Amino acid sequence: MAGIAEDRNFGKADEVRVFPKGKLELLTIGGATIGRATLEPGWRWSTSVQPIAKTKSCEAPHFQYHVSGTLKVVMDDGTEFVCKPGDISVLPSGHDAWVVGKENVVIVDFQGMKEYAKKAA
């Protein structure tokens, strides 16, 4: 970090990407791009984002803090787990995920969101 104090807020995101049953707010601070994803009940990567990404599974690596809601994750190798509020997860490339229950999932992701759900130019 270069010694410049910064204060940012997702309410004034640099970019907002909307996809079926979700949105991603991106901002850059301290030279890093941070994303906040809000995923609605019924959201699933393979149906909401896969048509945009055009990959077999999610190839974005994630290092994320789970703010609210419940997210089920299944890795391509079959490993699976459930992320709940307060959890921190690291997901390498190669996974699917979906919202469990009727509450929005909110995640703050410190890695991997720069290209997430980005439509090809």
Backbone as XML, in Angstrom:
<?xml version="1.0"?>
<chain id="A" units="angstrom">
  <residue number="1" name="MET">
    <atom name="N" x="0.839" y="-1.179" z="0.000"/>
    <atom name="CA" x="0.000" y="0.000" z="0.000"/>
    <atom name="C" x="0.886" y="1.245" z="0.000"/>
  </residue>
  <residue number="2" name="ALA">
    <atom name="N" x="0.452" y="2.219" z="-0.747"/>
    <atom name="CA" x="1.293" y="3.369" z="-1.034"/>
    <atom name="C" x="1.170" y="4.520" z="-0.046"/>
  </residue>
  <residue number="3" name="GLY">
    <atom name="N" x="0.515" y="4.373" z="1.053"/>
    <atom name="CA" x="0.423" y="5.445" z="2.021"/>
    <atom name="C" x="-0.658" y="6.479" z="1.721"/>
  </residue>
  <residue number="4" name="ILE">
    <atom name="N" x="-1.582" y="6.176" z="0.825"/>
    <atom name="CA" x="-2.694" y="7.075" z="0.528"/>
    <atom name="C" x="-3.939" y="6.513" z="1.214"/>
  </residue>
  <residue number="5" name="ALA">
    <atom name="N" x="-4.529" y="7.297" z="2.085"/>
    <atom name="CA" x="-5.747" y="6.857" z="2.768"/>
    <atom name="C" x="-6.919" y="6.926" z="1.792"/>
  </residue>
  <residue number="6" name="GLU">
    <atom name="N" x="-7.753" y="5.897" z="1.818"/>
    <atom name="CA" x="-8.929" y="5.859" z="0.957"/>
    <atom name="C" x="-10.123" y="5.360" z="1.750"/>
  </residue>
  <residue number="7" name="ASP">
    <atom name="N" x="-11.293" y="5.813" z="1.357"/>
    <atom name="CA" x="-12.549" y="5.371" z="1.947"/>
    <atom name="C" x="-13.548" y="5.230" z="0.813"/>
  </residue>
  <residue number="8" name="ARG">
    <atom name="N" x="-14.067" y="4.038" z="0.609"/>
    <atom name="CA" x="-15.011" y="3.780" z="-0.483"/>
    <atom name="C" x="-16.262" y="3.136" z="0.090"/>
  </residue>
  <residue number="9" name="ASN">
    <atom name="N" x="-17.340" y="3.165" z="-0.693"/>
    <atom name="CA" x="-18.598" y="2.593" z="-0.271"/>
    <atom name="C" x="-19.257" y="1.925" z="-1.474"/>
  </residue>
  <residue number="10" name="PHE">
    <atom name="N" x="-19.806" y="0.729" z="-1.284"/>
    <atom name="CA" x="-20.458" y="0.032" z="-2.391"/>
    <atom name="C" x="-21.670" y="0.798" z="-2.920"/>
  </residue>
  <residue number="11" name="GLY">
    <atom name="N" x="-22.217" y="1.721" z="-2.143"/>
    <atom name="CA" x="-23.305" y="2.562" z="-2.624"/>
    <atom name="C" x="-22.877" y="3.464" z="-3.775"/>
  </residue>
  <residue number="12" name="LYS">
    <atom name="N" x="-21.576" y="3.643" z="-3.919"/>
    <atom name="CA" x="-21.012" y="4.424" z="-5.029"/>
    <atom name="C" x="-20.000" y="3.549" z="-5.769"/>
  </residue>
  <residue number="13" name="ALA">
    <atom name="N" x="-20.447" y="2.372" z="-6.173"/>
    <atom name="CA" x="-19.585" y="1.415" z="-6.861"/>
    <atom name="C" x="-19.090" y="1.976" z="-8.190"/>
  </residue>
  <residue number="14" name="ASP">
    <atom name="N" x="-17.906" y="1.525" z="-8.610"/>
    <atom name="CA" x="-17.352" y="1.907" z="-9.911"/>
    <atom name="C" x="-18.143" y="1.281" z="-11.051"/>
  </residue>
  <residue number="15" name="GLU">
    <atom name="N" x="-18.672" y="0.088" z="-10.797"/>
    <atom name="CA" x="-19.412" y="-0.643" z="-11.824"/>
    <atom name="C" x="-20.412" y="-1.569" z="-11.150"/>
  </residue>
  <residue number="16" name="VAL">
    <atom name="N" x="-21.574" y="-1.725" z="-11.771"/>
    <atom name="CA" x="-22.583" y="-2.669" z="-11.292"/>
    <atom name="C" x="-22.927" y="-3.587" z="-12.454"/>
  </residue>
  <residue number="17" name="ARG">
    <atom name="N" x="-22.831" y="-4.889" z="-12.238"/>
    <atom name="CA" x="-23.214" y="-5.885" z="-13.243"/>
    <atom name="C" x="-24.454" y="-6.613" z="-12.738"/>
  </residue>
  <residue number="18" name="VAL">
    <atom name="N" x="-25.468" y="-6.674" z="-13.579"/>
    <atom name="CA" x="-26.721" y="-7.337" z="-13.219"/>
    <atom name="C" x="-26.857" y="-8.588" z="-14.065"/>
  </residue>
  <residue number="19" name="PHE">
    <atom name="N" x="-27.275" y="-9.674" z="-13.438"/>
    <atom name="CA" x="-27.501" y="-10.946" z="-14.117"/>
    <atom name="C" x="-28.730" y="-11.572" z="-13.483"/>
  </residue>
  <residue number="20" name="PRO">
    <atom name="N" x="-29.284" y="-12.620" z="-14.078"/>
    <atom name="CA" x="-30.514" y="-13.196" z="-13.524"/>
    <atom name="C" x="-30.386" y="-13.541" z="-12.042"/>
  </residue>
  <residue number="21" name="LYS">
    <atom name="N" x="-31.285" y="-12.983" z="-11.250"/>
    <atom name="CA" x="-31.383" y="-13.213" z="-9.809"/>
    <atom name="C" x="-30.157" y="-12.737" z="-9.023"/>
  </residue>
  <residue number="22" name="GLY">
    <atom name="N" x="-29.428" y="-11.757" z="-9.574"/>
    <atom name="CA" x="-28.299" y="-11.253" z="-8.818"/>
    <atom name="C" x="-27.670" y="-10.009" z="-9.400"/>
  </residue>
  <residue number="23" name="LYS">
    <atom name="N" x="-26.763" y="-9.439" z="-8.612"/>
    <atom name="CA" x="-25.982" y="-8.302" z="-9.084"/>
    <atom name="C" x="-24.631" y="-8.311" z="-8.392"/>
  </residue>
  <residue number="24" name="LEU">
    <atom name="N" x="-23.676" y="-7.665" z="-9.046"/>
    <atom name="CA" x="-22.319" y="-7.538" z="-8.537"/>
    <atom name="C" x="-21.943" y="-6.071" z="-8.572"/>
  </residue>
  <residue number="25" name="GLU">
    <atom name="N" x="-21.525" y="-5.544" z="-7.421"/>
    <atom name="CA" x="-21.045" y="-4.178" z="-7.326"/>
    <atom name="C" x="-19.528" y="-4.239" z="-7.154"/>
  </residue>
  <residue number="26" name="LEU">
    <atom name="N" x="-18.808" y="-3.505" z="-7.989"/>
    <atom name="CA" x="-17.353" y="-3.512" z="-7.961"/>
    <atom name="C" x="-16.815" y="-2.141" z="-7.608"/>
  </residue>
  <residue number="27" name="LEU">
    <atom name="N" x="-15.780" y="-2.123" z="-6.793"/>
    <atom name="CA" x="-15.056" y="-0.890" z="-6.555"/>
    <atom name="C" x="-13.581" y="-1.210" z="-6.406"/>
  </residue>
  <residue number="28" name="THR">
    <atom name="N" x="-12.771" y="-0.212" z="-6.724"/>
    <atom name="CA" x="-11.327" y="-0.361" z="-6.610"/>
    <atom name="C" x="-10.852" y="0.530" z="-5.477"/>
  </residue>
  <residue number="29" name="ILE">
    <atom name="N" x="-10.058" y="-0.066" z="-4.600"/>
    <atom name="CA" x="-9.494" y="0.645" z="-3.461"/>
    <atom name="C" x="-8.136" y="0.040" z="-3.144"/>
  </residue>
  <residue number="30" name="GLY">
    <atom name="N" x="-7.166" y="0.882" z="-2.880"/>
    <atom name="CA" x="-5.823" y="0.383" z="-2.568"/>
    <atom name="C" x="-5.229" y="-0.438" z="-3.685"/>
  </residue>
  <residue number="31" name="GLY">
    <atom name="N" x="-5.650" y="-0.183" z="-4.906"/>
    <atom name="CA" x="-5.141" y="-0.925" z="-6.050"/>
    <atom name="C" x="-5.791" y="-2.286" z="-6.254"/>
  </residue>
  <residue number="32" name="ALA">
    <atom name="N" x="-6.766" y="-2.643" z="-5.412"/>
    <atom name="CA" x="-7.444" y="-3.940" z="-5.526"/>
    <atom name="C" x="-8.902" y="-3.729" z="-5.912"/>
  </residue>
  <residue number="33" name="THR">
    <atom name="N" x="-9.452" y="-4.672" z="-6.672"/>
    <atom name="CA" x="-10.870" y="-4.637" z="-7.022"/>
    <atom name="C" x="-11.621" y="-5.567" z="-6.082"/>
  </residue>
  <residue number="34" name="ILE">
    <atom name="N" x="-12.595" y="-5.016" z="-5.372"/>
    <atom name="CA" x="-13.402" y="-5.757" z="-4.411"/>
    <atom name="C" x="-14.822" y="-5.825" z="-4.967"/>
  </residue>
  <residue number="35" name="GLY">
    <atom name="N" x="-15.473" y="-6.969" z="-4.788"/>
    <atom name="CA" x="-16.839" y="-7.116" z="-5.270"/>
    <atom name="C" x="-17.797" y="-7.486" z="-4.162"/>
  </residue>
  <residue number="36" name="ARG">
    <atom name="N" x="-18.992" y="-6.911" z="-4.227"/>
    <atom name="CA" x="-20.075" y="-7.343" z="-3.340"/>
    <atom name="C" x="-21.162" y="-7.930" z="-4.219"/>
  </residue>
  <residue number="37" name="ALA">
    <atom name="N" x="-21.433" y="-9.211" z="-4.020"/>
    <atom name="CA" x="-22.475" y="-9.897" z="-4.781"/>
    <atom name="C" x="-23.715" y="-10.039" z="-3.912"/>
  </residue>
  <residue number="38" name="THR">
    <atom name="N" x="-24.861" y="-9.742" z="-4.501"/>
    <atom name="CA" x="-26.150" y="-9.988" z="-3.866"/>
    <atom name="C" x="-26.872" y="-10.995" z="-4.749"/>
  </residue>
  <residue number="39" name="LEU">
    <atom name="N" x="-27.162" y="-12.157" z="-4.173"/>
    <atom name="CA" x="-27.745" y="-13.280" z="-4.918"/>
    <atom name="C" x="-29.105" y="-13.608" z="-4.313"/>
  </residue>
  <residue number="40" name="GLU">
    <atom name="N" x="-30.115" y="-13.612" z="-5.140"/>
    <atom name="CA" x="-31.481" y="-13.824" z="-4.681"/>
    <atom name="C" x="-31.819" y="-15.312" z="-4.602"/>
  </residue>
  <residue number="41" name="PRO">
    <atom name="N" x="-32.853" y="-15.657" z="-3.816"/>
    <atom name="CA" x="-33.315" y="-17.050" z="-3.810"/>
    <atom name="C" x="-33.585" y="-17.507" z="-5.241"/>
  </residue>
  <residue number="42" name="GLY">
    <atom name="N" x="-33.140" y="-18.702" z="-5.552"/>
    <atom name="CA" x="-33.273" y="-19.241" z="-6.898"/>
    <atom name="C" x="-32.036" y="-19.028" z="-7.753"/>
  </residue>
  <residue number="43" name="TRP">
    <atom name="N" x="-31.102" y="-18.175" z="-7.284"/>
    <atom name="CA" x="-29.856" y="-17.959" z="-8.032"/>
    <atom name="C" x="-29.014" y="-19.229" z="-7.979"/>
  </residue>
  <residue number="44" name="ARG">
    <atom name="N" x="-28.428" y="-19.561" z="-9.094"/>
    <atom name="CA" x="-27.464" y="-20.652" z="-9.198"/>
    <atom name="C" x="-26.461" y="-20.259" z="-10.275"/>
  </residue>
  <residue number="45" name="TRP">
    <atom name="N" x="-25.171" y="-20.448" z="-10.007"/>
    <atom name="CA" x="-24.159" y="-20.043" z="-10.974"/>
    <atom name="C" x="-24.437" y="-20.667" z="-12.333"/>
  </residue>
  <residue number="46" name="SER">
    <atom name="N" x="-24.730" y="-21.964" z="-12.365"/>
    <atom name="CA" x="-24.869" y="-22.676" z="-13.638"/>
    <atom name="C" x="-26.070" y="-22.219" z="-14.465"/>
  </residue>
  <residue number="47" name="THR">
    <atom name="N" x="-27.033" y="-21.531" z="-13.876"/>
    <atom name="CA" x="-28.158" y="-21.027" z="-14.658"/>
    <atom name="C" x="-28.153" y="-19.501" z="-14.791"/>
  </residue>
  <residue number="48" name="SER">
    <atom name="N" x="-27.551" y="-18.794" z="-13.843"/>
    <atom name="CA" x="-27.562" y="-17.333" z="-13.868"/>
    <atom name="C" x="-26.321" y="-16.705" z="-14.498"/>
  </residue>
  <residue number="49" name="VAL">
    <atom name="N" x="-25.163" y="-17.335" z="-14.311"/>
    <atom name="CA" x="-23.908" y="-16.734" z="-14.785"/>
    <atom name="C" x="-23.239" y="-17.568" z="-15.877"/>
  </residue>
  <residue number="50" name="GLN">
    <atom name="N" x="-23.437" y="-18.866" z="-15.879"/>
    <atom name="CA" x="-22.803" y="-19.726" z="-16.890"/>
    <atom name="C" x="-23.118" y="-19.276" z="-18.309"/>
  </residue>
  <residue number="51" name="PRO">
    <atom name="N" x="-24.353" y="-18.845" z="-18.604"/>
    <atom name="CA" x="-24.614" y="-18.367" z="-19.972"/>
    <atom name="C" x="-23.788" y="-17.137" z="-20.359"/>
  </residue>
  <residue number="52" name="ILE">
    <atom name="N" x="-23.347" y="-16.364" z="-19.375"/>
    <atom name="CA" x="-22.487" y="-15.203" z="-19.626"/>
    <atom name="C" x="-21.028" y="-15.660" z="-19.728"/>
  </residue>
  <residue number="53" name="ALA">
    <atom name="N" x="-20.598" y="-16.504" z="-18.779"/>
    <atom name="CA" x="-19.198" y="-16.957" z="-18.719"/>
    <atom name="C" x="-18.849" y="-17.935" z="-19.838"/>
  </residue>
  <residue number="54" name="LYS">
    <atom name="N" x="-19.828" y="-18.740" z="-20.214"/>
    <atom name="CA" x="-19.634" y="-19.758" z="-21.257"/>
    <atom name="C" x="-18.510" y="-20.746" z="-20.913"/>
  </residue>
  <residue number="55" name="THR">
    <atom name="N" x="-18.427" y="-21.107" z="-19.622"/>
    <atom name="CA" x="-17.492" y="-22.130" z="-19.165"/>
    <atom name="C" x="-18.289" y="-23.239" z="-18.490"/>
  </residue>
  <residue number="56" name="LYS">
    <atom name="N" x="-17.694" y="-24.426" z="-18.363"/>
    <atom name="CA" x="-18.375" y="-25.576" z="-17.769"/>
    <atom name="C" x="-18.772" y="-25.290" z="-16.316"/>
  </residue>
  <residue number="57" name="SER">
    <atom name="N" x="-17.869" y="-24.671" z="-15.577"/>
    <atom name="CA" x="-18.127" y="-24.306" z="-14.186"/>
    <atom name="C" x="-17.479" y="-22.950" z="-13.932"/>
  </residue>
  <residue number="58" name="CYS">
    <atom name="N" x="-17.686" y="-22.402" z="-12.752"/>
    <atom name="CA" x="-17.133" y="-21.085" z="-12.448"/>
    <atom name="C" x="-15.616" y="-21.173" z="-12.385"/>
  </residue>
  <residue number="59" name="GLU">
    <atom name="N" x="-14.962" y="-20.390" z="-13.207"/>
    <atom name="CA" x="-13.500" y="-20.394" z="-13.274"/>
    <atom name="C" x="-12.874" y="-19.266" z="-12.443"/>
  </residue>
  <residue number="60" name="ALA">
    <atom name="N" x="-13.706" y="-18.410" z="-11.852"/>
    <atom name="CA" x="-13.185" y="-17.317" z="-11.020"/>
    <atom name="C" x="-12.805" y="-17.864" z="-9.650"/>
  </residue>
  <residue number="61" name="PRO">
    <atom name="N" x="-11.563" y="-17.633" z="-9.217"/>
    <atom name="CA" x="-11.207" y="-18.007" z="-7.854"/>
    <atom name="C" x="-11.809" y="-16.979" z="-6.895"/>
  </residue>
  <residue number="62" name="HIS">
    <atom name="N" x="-12.199" y="-17.400" z="-5.714"/>
    <atom name="CA" x="-12.820" y="-16.484" z="-4.764"/>
    <atom name="C" x="-12.155" y="-16.576" z="-3.393"/>
  </residue>
  <residue number="63" name="PHE">
    <atom name="N" x="-12.059" y="-15.428" z="-2.739"/>
    <atom name="CA" x="-11.657" y="-15.304" z="-1.334"/>
    <atom name="C" x="-12.703" y="-14.369" z="-0.754"/>
  </residue>
  <residue number="64" name="GLN">
    <atom name="N" x="-13.691" y="-14.940" z="-0.049"/>
    <atom name="CA" x="-14.883" y="-14.169" z="0.247"/>
    <atom name="C" x="-15.349" y="-14.274" z="1.694"/>
  </residue>
  <residue number="65" name="TYR">
    <atom name="N" x="-15.984" y="-13.190" z="2.124"/>
    <atom name="CA" x="-16.621" y="-13.116" z="3.431"/>
    <atom name="C" x="-18.127" y="-13.170" z="3.208"/>
  </residue>
  <residue number="66" name="HIS">
    <atom name="N" x="-18.800" y="-14.054" z="3.903"/>
    <atom name="CA" x="-20.235" y="-14.262" z="3.742"/>
    <atom name="C" x="-20.989" y="-13.404" z="4.758"/>
  </residue>
  <residue number="67" name="VAL">
    <atom name="N" x="-21.706" y="-12.405" z="4.249"/>
    <atom name="CA" x="-22.404" y="-11.437" z="5.083"/>
    <atom name="C" x="-23.775" y="-11.965" z="5.512"/>
  </residue>
  <residue number="68" name="SER">
    <atom name="N" x="-24.533" y="-12.519" z="4.558"/>
    <atom name="CA" x="-25.867" y="-13.009" z="4.893"/>
    <atom name="C" x="-26.275" y="-14.136" z="3.946"/>
  </residue>
  <residue number="69" name="GLY">
    <atom name="N" x="-27.281" y="-14.876" z="4.365"/>
    <atom name="CA" x="-27.799" y="-15.965" z="3.549"/>
    <atom name="C" x="-26.947" y="-17.217" z="3.599"/>
  </residue>
  <residue number="70" name="THR">
    <atom name="N" x="-27.422" y="-18.249" z="2.913"/>
    <atom name="CA" x="-26.738" y="-19.544" z="2.884"/>
    <atom name="C" x="-26.432" y="-19.902" z="1.442"/>
  </residue>
  <residue number="71" name="LEU">
    <atom name="N" x="-25.182" y="-20.280" z="1.201"/>
    <atom name="CA" x="-24.700" y="-20.621" z="-0.135"/>
    <atom name="C" x="-24.132" y="-22.036" z="-0.125"/>
  </residue>
  <residue number="72" name="LYS">
    <atom name="N" x="-24.640" y="-22.872" z="-0.994"/>
    <atom name="CA" x="-24.114" y="-24.238" z="-1.161"/>
    <atom name="C" x="-23.096" y="-24.192" z="-2.282"/>
  </residue>
  <residue number="73" name="VAL">
    <atom name="N" x="-21.930" y="-24.789" z="-2.077"/>
    <atom name="CA" x="-20.852" y="-24.821" z="-3.064"/>
    <atom name="C" x="-20.502" y="-26.272" z="-3.346"/>
  </residue>
  <residue number="74" name="VAL">
    <atom name="N" x="-20.372" y="-26.617" z="-4.634"/>
    <atom name="CA" x="-19.916" y="-27.945" z="-5.037"/>
    <atom name="C" x="-18.761" y="-27.742" z="-6.009"/>
  </residue>
  <residue number="75" name="MET">
    <atom name="N" x="-17.598" y="-28.241" z="-5.619"/>
    <atom name="CA" x="-16.406" y="-28.155" z="-6.460"/>
    <atom name="C" x="-16.470" y="-29.215" z="-7.552"/>
  </residue>
  <residue number="76" name="ASP">
    <atom name="N" x="-15.752" y="-29.002" z="-8.636"/>
    <atom name="CA" x="-15.733" y="-29.968" z="-9.736"/>
    <atom name="C" x="-15.256" y="-31.344" z="-9.288"/>
  </residue>
  <residue number="77" name="ASP">
    <atom name="N" x="-14.432" y="-31.393" z="-8.223"/>
    <atom name="CA" x="-13.928" y="-32.690" z="-7.744"/>
    <atom name="C" x="-14.912" y="-33.389" z="-6.808"/>
  </residue>
  <residue number="78" name="GLY">
    <atom name="N" x="-16.097" y="-32.771" z="-6.591"/>
    <atom name="CA" x="-17.121" y="-33.383" z="-5.744"/>
    <atom name="C" x="-17.148" y="-32.855" z="-4.320"/>
  </residue>
  <residue number="79" name="THR">
    <atom name="N" x="-16.111" y="-32.127" z="-3.895"/>
    <atom name="CA" x="-16.106" y="-31.528" z="-2.558"/>
    <atom name="C" x="-17.258" y="-30.540" z="-2.461"/>
  </residue>
  <residue number="80" name="GLU">
    <atom name="N" x="-17.982" y="-30.596" z="-1.349"/>
    <atom name="CA" x="-19.093" y="-29.669" z="-1.192"/>
    <atom name="C" x="-19.165" y="-29.167" z="0.241"/>
  </residue>
  <residue number="81" name="PHE">
    <atom name="N" x="-19.679" y="-27.962" z="0.390"/>
    <atom name="CA" x="-19.873" y="-27.380" z="1.709"/>
    <atom name="C" x="-20.901" y="-26.269" z="1.632"/>
  </residue>
  <residue number="82" name="VAL">
    <atom name="N" x="-21.335" y="-25.816" z="2.798"/>
    <atom name="CA" x="-22.337" y="-24.763" z="2.917"/>
    <atom name="C" x="-21.690" y="-23.581" z="3.622"/>
  </residue>
  <residue number="83" name="CYS">
    <atom name="N" x="-21.867" y="-22.384" z="3.058"/>
    <atom name="CA" x="-21.310" y="-21.163" z="3.643"/>
    <atom name="C" x="-22.455" y="-20.349" z="4.237"/>
  </residue>
  <residue number="84" name="LYS">
    <atom name="N" x="-22.248" y="-19.887" z="5.481"/>
    <atom name="CA" x="-23.261" y="-19.126" z="6.207"/>
    <atom name="C" x="-22.670" y="-17.801" z="6.670"/>
  </residue>
  <residue number="85" name="PRO">
    <atom name="N" x="-23.515" y="-16.884" z="7.146"/>
    <atom name="CA" x="-23.022" y="-15.588" z="7.601"/>
    <atom name="C" x="-21.873" y="-15.730" z="8.602"/>
  </residue>
  <residue number="86" name="GLY">
    <atom name="N" x="-20.842" y="-14.925" z="8.391"/>
    <atom name="CA" x="-19.662" y="-14.964" z="9.243"/>
    <atom name="C" x="-18.562" y="-15.865" z="8.720"/>
  </residue>
  <residue number="87" name="ASP">
    <atom name="N" x="-18.879" y="-16.735" z="7.760"/>
    <atom name="CA" x="-17.876" y="-17.632" z="7.194"/>
    <atom name="C" x="-16.966" y="-16.885" z="6.225"/>
  </residue>
  <residue number="88" name="ILE">
    <atom name="N" x="-15.758" y="-17.373" z="6.112"/>
    <atom name="CA" x="-14.814" y="-16.929" z="5.092"/>
    <atom name="C" x="-14.481" y="-18.166" z="4.275"/>
  </residue>
  <residue number="89" name="SER">
    <atom name="N" x="-14.545" y="-18.038" z="2.955"/>
    <atom name="CA" x="-14.255" y="-19.191" z="2.109"/>
    <atom name="C" x="-13.248" y="-18.832" z="1.032"/>
  </residue>
  <residue number="90" name="VAL">
    <atom name="N" x="-12.473" y="-19.831" z="0.651"/>
    <atom name="CA" x="-11.541" y="-19.735" z="-0.469"/>
    <atom name="C" x="-11.965" y="-20.812" z="-1.457"/>
  </residue>
  <residue number="91" name="LEU">
    <atom name="N" x="-12.289" y="-20.377" z="-2.674"/>
    <atom name="CA" x="-12.723" y="-21.308" z="-3.702"/>
    <atom name="C" x="-11.799" y="-21.186" z="-4.899"/>
  </residue>
  <residue number="92" name="PRO">
    <atom name="N" x="-11.087" y="-22.244" z="-5.245"/>
    <atom name="CA" x="-10.317" y="-22.194" z="-6.483"/>
    <atom name="C" x="-11.254" y="-22.319" z="-7.682"/>
  </residue>
  <residue number="93" name="SER">
    <atom name="N" x="-10.722" y="-22.148" z="-8.853"/>
    <atom name="CA" x="-11.497" y="-22.322" z="-10.082"/>
    <atom name="C" x="-12.127" y="-23.702" z="-10.103"/>
  </residue>
  <residue number="94" name="GLY">
    <atom name="N" x="-13.316" y="-23.785" z="-10.723"/>
    <atom name="CA" x="-13.971" y="-25.080" z="-10.918"/>
    <atom name="C" x="-15.012" y="-25.405" z="-9.869"/>
  </residue>
  <residue number="95" name="HIS">
    <atom name="N" x="-16.132" y="-24.676" z="-9.889"/>
    <atom name="CA" x="-17.195" y="-24.935" z="-8.919"/>
    <atom name="C" x="-18.535" y="-24.417" z="-9.440"/>
  </residue>
  <residue number="96" name="ASP">
    <atom name="N" x="-19.591" y="-24.891" z="-8.799"/>
    <atom name="CA" x="-20.937" y="-24.365" z="-8.975"/>
    <atom name="C" x="-21.392" y="-23.957" z="-7.578"/>
  </residue>
  <residue number="97" name="ALA">
    <atom name="N" x="-22.378" y="-23.078" z="-7.495"/>
    <atom name="CA" x="-22.895" y="-22.644" z="-6.198"/>
    <atom name="C" x="-24.325" y="-22.178" z="-6.390"/>
  </residue>
  <residue number="98" name="TRP">
    <atom name="N" x="-25.116" y="-22.217" z="-5.294"/>
    <atom name="CA" x="-26.479" y="-21.749" z="-5.373"/>
    <atom name="C" x="-26.970" y="-21.304" z="-4.004"/>
  </residue>
  <residue number="99" name="VAL">
    <atom name="N" x="-27.991" y="-20.445" z="-4.031"/>
    <atom name="CA" x="-28.611" y="-19.936" z="-2.818"/>
    <atom name="C" x="-29.504" y="-21.029" z="-2.237"/>
  </residue>
  <residue number="100" name="VAL">
    <atom name="N" x="-29.384" y="-21.229" z="-0.932"/>
    <atom name="CA" x="-30.234" y="-22.176" z="-0.210"/>
    <atom name="C" x="-31.214" y="-21.360" z="0.635"/>
  </residue>
  <residue number="101" name="GLY">
    <atom name="N" x="-32.477" y="-21.651" z="0.517"/>
    <atom name="CA" x="-33.478" y="-20.967" z="1.334"/>
    <atom name="C" x="-34.047" y="-19.728" z="0.667"/>
  </residue>
  <residue number="102" name="LYS">
    <atom name="N" x="-34.690" y="-18.898" z="1.495"/>
    <atom name="CA" x="-35.444" y="-17.751" z="0.981"/>
    <atom name="C" x="-34.803" y="-16.410" z="1.301"/>
  </residue>
  <residue number="103" name="GLU">
    <atom name="N" x="-33.569" y="-16.411" z="1.783"/>
    <atom name="CA" x="-32.872" y="-15.169" z="2.114"/>
    <atom name="C" x="-31.803" y="-14.869" z="1.062"/>
  </residue>
  <residue number="104" name="ASN">
    <atom name="N" x="-31.657" y="-13.592" z="0.706"/>
    <atom name="CA" x="-30.576" y="-13.203" z="-0.195"/>
    <atom name="C" x="-29.231" y="-13.578" z="0.399"/>
  </residue>
  <residue number="105" name="VAL">
    <atom name="N" x="-28.318" y="-14.006" z="-0.459"/>
    <atom name="CA" x="-26.922" y="-14.214" z="-0.073"/>
    <atom name="C" x="-26.177" y="-12.939" z="-0.442"/>
  </residue>
  <residue number="106" name="VAL">
    <atom name="N" x="-25.414" y="-12.414" z="0.508"/>
    <atom name="CA" x="-24.550" y="-11.270" z="0.252"/>
    <atom name="C" x="-23.131" y="-11.696" z="0.604"/>
  </residue>
  <residue number="107" name="ILE">
    <atom name="N" x="-22.231" y="-11.500" z="-0.362"/>
    <atom name="CA" x="-20.835" y="-11.907" z="-0.230"/>
    <atom name="C" x="-19.951" y="-10.728" z="-0.592"/>
  </residue>
  <residue number="108" name="VAL">
    <atom name="N" x="-18.894" y="-10.512" z="0.187"/>
    <atom name="CA" x="-17.856" y="-9.562" z="-0.197"/>
    <atom name="C" x="-16.653" y="-10.397" z="-0.608"/>
  </residue>
  <residue number="109" name="ASP">
    <atom name="N" x="-16.227" y="-10.212" z="-1.861"/>
    <atom name="CA" x="-15.169" y="-11.038" z="-2.447"/>
    <atom name="C" x="-13.932" y="-10.183" z="-2.717"/>
  </residue>
  <residue number="110" name="PHE">
    <atom name="N" x="-12.816" y="-10.630" z="-2.176"/>
    <atom name="CA" x="-11.560" y="-9.888" z="-2.281"/>
    <atom name="C" x="-10.678" y="-10.378" z="-3.428"/>
  </residue>
  <residue number="111" name="GLN">
    <atom name="N" x="-11.155" y="-11.341" z="-4.181"/>
    <atom name="CA" x="-10.383" y="-11.898" z="-5.301"/>
    <atom name="C" x="-11.352" y="-12.500" z="-6.303"/>
  </residue>
  <residue number="112" name="GLY">
    <atom name="N" x="-11.080" y="-12.363" z="-7.565"/>
    <atom name="CA" x="-11.820" y="-13.113" z="-8.573"/>
    <atom name="C" x="-13.053" y="-12.459" z="-9.161"/>
  </residue>
  <residue number="113" name="MET">
    <atom name="N" x="-13.437" y="-11.275" z="-8.693"/>
    <atom name="CA" x="-14.669" y="-10.678" z="-9.202"/>
    <atom name="C" x="-14.441" y="-9.695" z="-10.348"/>
  </residue>
  <residue number="114" name="LYS">
    <atom name="N" x="-13.209" y="-9.348" z="-10.628"/>
    <atom name="CA" x="-12.923" y="-8.351" z="-11.662"/>
    <atom name="C" x="-13.529" y="-8.734" z="-13.016"/>
  </residue>
  <residue number="115" name="GLU">
    <atom name="N" x="-13.498" y="-10.021" z="-13.363"/>
    <atom name="CA" x="-14.028" y="-10.481" z="-14.645"/>
    <atom name="C" x="-15.347" y="-11.237" z="-14.488"/>
  </residue>
  <residue number="116" name="TYR">
    <atom name="N" x="-15.842" y="-11.385" z="-13.276"/>
    <atom name="CA" x="-17.037" y="-12.185" z="-12.985"/>
    <atom name="C" x="-18.272" y="-11.589" z="-13.643"/>
  </residue>
  <residue number="117" name="ALA">
    <atom name="N" x="-19.018" y="-12.430" z="-14.332"/>
    <atom name="CA" x="-20.276" y="-12.037" z="-14.990"/>
    <atom name="C" x="-20.097" y="-10.849" z="-15.930"/>
  </residue>
  <residue number="118" name="LYS">
    <atom name="N" x="-18.899" y="-10.740" z="-16.496"/>
    <atom name="CA" x="-18.613" y="-9.660" z="-17.430"/>
    <atom name="C" x="-18.985" y="-10.107" z="-18.835"/>
  </residue>
  <residue number="119" name="LYS">
    <atom name="N" x="-19.874" y="-9.365" z="-19.441"/>
    <atom name="CA" x="-20.292" y="-9.718" z="-20.793"/>
    <atom name="C" x="-19.183" y="-9.399" z="-21.775"/>
  </residue>
  <residue number="120" name="ALA">
    <atom name="N" x="-18.984" y="-10.293" z="-22.720"/>
    <atom name="CA" x="-17.946" y="-10.096" z="-23.742"/>
    <atom name="C" x="-18.231" y="-8.833" z="-24.549"/>
  </residue>
  <residue number="121" name="ALA">
    <atom name="N" x="-17.178" y="-8.123" z="-24.862"/>
    <atom name="CA" x="-17.339" y="-6.865" z="-25.625"/>
    <atom name="C" x="-17.648" y="-7.137" z="-27.077"/>
  </residue>
</chain>
